Amino acid sequence: MQTSRSGVLLALMFAVTPALAADDTAREQLNGVLWMQTAAEYAALTTQVYAQAGAQLPALRAPGSAALEQWGAAPDALASLPTAIVLDIDETILDNSAFQARALRDHREFALADWEHWVDEAAAGPIAGALEFLRAAHAAGHRVFYVTNRACPLVPEPAGADPCPQRTATMRNLAALGFPDADKPDSFLFRNAERDWRTADKSTRRAAIARHFRIIALFGDDLRDFVERDVFASRRAELMPLFGARWFVLPNPVYGSWERALVASACTGRERPADCARKQLAEKYSRLRTGP
């Protein structure tokens, strides 16, 4: 049952809908993936985000923390900690659009085995701007941590086996591209690697880093890379100014928690995948605003 749960969570994270279930849904995925792969605007946006962060590197040393998990800490205690930058991996520093493109080309739904094979290939390229920024940040003395919902197995591996093949492959991928701190296993905080890291909520992993480092900047393509959606909803006015200052968000038109939240109640779980896809599409159309 635990393995099934892991597969469901990954399927939600990479919501590649069945291309044959609904033509409109397939077009939606197709345009998003092609935009990432071919549009000059996409590369310009990601480069712009990282360039803005790079220009602010000196300012990021100012007192305080980017992580809500440290907001209650004493200023003197925070100031005594070495600094760190925390980033998501997928669609934040690594481009997985080729994985999405394969699913669309082959009319395949998300399959955990396909995703594991893609990760093991270690073939993802860098998001434009990410490598240059992180090299500059590392040269300025900041430690780099990668907090991702890529997952270690829930079921313990046999003695002597790799306890987290996805982490090993991801380290290989990032090291080959020249990302800083990619040779340090403790730079990678994967889902399931610890007992309290078994959900997509990254707050416990940020808290683990916050015990030893002052987190000066967060990067991600999803709101949950910064804060849980319900917390943001209740503190929106307070938290919005962090974007562009200590929080830096990358565009992702293919999947995300915003979409899952939108269609969360559309299906009962008993429908065939094609029927559920149609219900989700109908729910999206019902949410369109056509006036003030």
C-alpha positions in Angstrom: 0.0 0.0 0.0 2.9 2.4 0.8 4.3 1.9 -2.7 0.9 2.6 -4.2 0.7 5.8 -2.2 4.1 6.9 -3.4 3.0 6.3 -7.0 -0.2 8.3 -6.6 1.7 11.3 -5.1 4.1 11.3 -8.0 1.2 11.0 -10.5 -0.4 14.0 -8.9 2.9 15.9 -9.0 3.5 15.3 -12.7 -0.1 15.5 -13.9 0.4 14.2 -17.4 -3.2 13.6 -18.4 -4.1 10.8 -20.9 -3.7 12.4 -24.4 -6.5 10.2 -25.8 -8.9 10.9 -23.0 -9.9 14.4 -24.1 -8.6 16.3 -27.1 -8.7 19.6 -25.2 -6.7 18.3 -22.3 -4.1 16.9 -24.7 -3.8 20.3 -26.4 -3.4 21.9 -23.1 -0.4 19.7 -22.2 1.0 19.9 -25.7 1.1 23.7 -25.7 2.6 23.9 -22.3 5.4 21.5 -23.1 6.2 23.1 -26.4 6.3 26.6 -24.8 8.9 25.3 -22.4 10.9 23.7 -25.1 10.7 26.3 -27.9 9.6 29.7 -26.7 12.2 32.4 -26.3 9.9 33.9 -23.7 10.2 30.9 -21.4 14.0 31.0 -21.4 13.9 34.8 -21.0 11.6 34.5 -17.9 13.8 32.0 -16.1 16.9 33.9 -16.9 15.3 37.1 -15.7 14.4 35.4 -12.3 17.9 34.2 -11.7 19.5 37.4 -12.9 17.3 39.4 -10.5 18.3 37.0 -7.7 22.0 37.4 -8.7 21.8 41.1 -8.6 20.4 40.9 -5.1 23.0 38.5 -3.7 24.6 41.2 -1.5 21.2 42.3 -0.2 20.3 38.7 0.7 22.9 38.8 3.5 20.7 41.3 5.3 19.3 40.2 8.7 16.3 37.8 8.6 15.3 34.6 6.9 13.4 33.6 3.8 12.0 30.6 5.6 8.9 30.9 7.7 10.3 28.1 9.8 13.0 30.6 11.1 10.8 33.6 11.6 10.5 33.0 15.4 14.2 32.6 16.0 16.2 35.2 18.0 18.0 37.6 15.7 21.4 37.0 17.3 21.0 33.2 16.9 20.1 33.7 13.2 23.0 36.0 12.6 25.4 33.4 14.0 24.4 30.8 11.4 26.1 30.3 8.0 23.9 31.2 5.1 22.1 28.9 2.7 20.0 29.0 -0.5 17.3 26.4 -0.9 15.9 25.3 -4.2 13.4 22.9 -5.6 14.8 20.7 -8.4 12.2 19.9 -11.1 11.3 22.8 -13.3 13.3 25.0 -11.0 16.9 24.0 -11.8 16.3 20.9 -14.0 14.2 20.8 -17.2 12.0 17.7 -17.4 10.1 18.7 -20.5 11.5 15.8 -22.5 9.9 13.4 -20.0 6.6 15.2 -20.5 7.1 15.2 -24.3 7.6 11.5 -24.4 4.3 10.9 -22.6 2.5 13.1 -25.0 4.1 11.6 -28.1 3.4 8.0 -26.9 -0.2 8.8 -25.6 0.8 7.5 -22.2 -0.5 8.4 -18.8 2.0 9.0 -16.0 3.7 5.8 -14.9 6.0 5.6 -11.9 8.3 3.2 -13.8 8.6 5.8 -16.7 9.5 8.5 -14.2 12.1 6.4 -12.4 13.7 5.5 -15.8 13.8 9.2 -16.7 15.5 10.1 -13.4 18.0 7.3 -13.8 18.9 8.6 -17.2 20.2 11.7 -15.5 19.6 13.5 -18.8 17.7 16.6 -17.7 19.2 19.8 -18.8 19.5 23.0 -16.7 16.8 25.7 -16.5 18.2 28.8 -18.2 19.9 31.0 -15.6 20.0 28.5 -12.7 23.6 27.3 -13.1 25.1 30.7 -13.4 23.3 32.1 -10.4 24.1 29.1 -8.2 27.8 29.2 -9.1 27.9 32.9 -8.2 26.0 32.2 -4.9 28.3 29.4 -4.0 31.4 31.5 -4.8 29.9 34.2 -2.5 30.0 31.6 0.4 26.4 30.4 0.5 25.7 26.7 1.0 23.2 25.2 -1.6 20.4 22.8 -0.6 18.1 21.0 -3.0 14.7 20.2 -1.5 12.7 18.0 -3.8 9.7 15.7 -4.0 11.7 13.2 -5.9 11.5 10.2 -3.6 13.5 7.5 -1.8 11.8 4.1 -1.5 9.4 3.8 1.4 10.2 0.1 1.7 13.7 -0.4 3.1 16.2 -1.7 0.4 18.1 -5.0 1.0 21.3 -4.6 2.9 24.0 -3.2 0.7 21.6 -1.8 -1.9 21.3 1.8 -2.8 18.9 3.3 -0.2 17.8 6.1 -2.6 18.4 5.4 -6.3 16.7 8.6 -7.4 19.0 10.7 -5.1 22.0 8.9 -6.6 20.9 9.5 -10.1 19.9 13.2 -9.4 23.3 13.8 -7.9 24.9 12.4 -11.0 22.7 14.6 -13.2 23.5 17.8 -11.3 27.2 17.0 -10.9 27.6 16.4 -14.6 26.0 19.9 -15.2 28.3 21.5 -12.7 25.8 22.5 -10.0 27.5 23.4 -6.7 27.3 21.1 -3.7 26.0 18.3 -5.9 28.7 16.0 -4.6 27.3 16.2 -1.0 24.5 13.8 -0.2 23.3 16.0 2.7 22.6 18.8 0.1 19.7 16.7 -1.1 16.5 16.5 1.0 14.3 13.9 -0.7 10.8 12.8 0.2 10.8 9.7 2.3 14.5 10.0 3.2 13.4 10.6 6.9 10.4 9.5 8.8 8.8 13.0 8.9 9.6 13.7 5.2 6.9 11.4 3.8 4.6 14.0 2.4 4.9 16.7 -0.3 4.9 19.3 2.4 8.5 20.6 2.5 8.2 22.5 5.8 9.9 19.8 7.9 12.8 19.6 5.4 13.2 23.4 5.5 13.2 23.2 9.3 15.9 20.6 9.2 18.1 23.0 7.2 17.1 25.9 9.4 18.6 24.2 12.5 22.1 24.8 11.1 21.8 27.5 8.4 20.1 30.8 7.9 18.0 30.4 4.8 18.4 33.6 2.8 16.5 32.7 -0.3 14.0 30.1 -1.6 13.5 29.1 -5.2 10.7 27.0 -6.8 8.1 26.6 -9.5 5.2 26.0 -7.0 3.8 27.9 -4.1 4.5 24.9 -1.8 8.2 25.3 -2.4 7.9 28.4 -0.2 4.8 27.9 2.0 1.7 25.6 2.2 -1.2 27.0 0.2 -3.5 27.4 3.2 -0.9 29.4 5.1 -0.4 31.6 2.1 -4.1 32.2 1.7 -4.4 33.3 5.4 -1.3 35.5 5.3 -1.2 36.7 1.7 -0.8 40.4 2.3 2.1 39.7 4.6 3.9 37.2 2.4 3.5 38.6 -1.1 6.3 41.2 -0.7 8.8 38.3 -0.3 8.4 37.4 -4.0 11.3 39.0 -5.9 13.0 39.8 -2.6 13.8 36.5 -0.9 11.3 34.2 -2.7 11.9 33.6 -6.4 9.3 31.7 -8.5 9.9 30.0 -11.9 7.1 29.6 -14.5 5.6 26.1 -15.0 2.7 25.7 -17.4 2.5 21.9 -17.3 1.7 20.9 -13.7 1.5 22.2 -10.1 -0.4 22.3 -6.9 -2.5 25.2 -8.2 -4.1 22.8 -10.7 -4.6 20.0 -8.2 -6.3 22.4 -5.9 -8.6 23.5 -8.7 -9.9 20.0 -9.6 -9.5 18.3 -6.2 -13.3 17.7 -5.9 -14.0 16.9 -9.5 -13.6 13.1 -9.2 -14.7 10.6 -6.6 -11.8 8.1 -7.3 -14.2 5.5 -8.8 -14.2 6.8 -12.3 -12.2 5.4 -15.2 -9.2 7.7 -15.9 -10.8 9.1 -19.1 -14.0 10.0 -17.3 -12.1 11.7 -14.5 -10.1 13.6 -17.0 -13.3 14.9 -18.6 -14.7 15.9 -15.2 -11.5 17.8 -14.4 -11.6 19.6 -17.7 -15.3 20.6 -17.1 -14.3 21.8 -13.7 -11.6 24.0 -15.2 -14.0 25.5 -17.7 -16.4 26.3 -14.9 -13.7 28.3 -13.1 -13.0 30.7 -16.0 -13.8 34.3 -15.3 -15.4 36.0 -18.2 -16.0 39.4 -16.7 -15.1 41.7 -13.8 
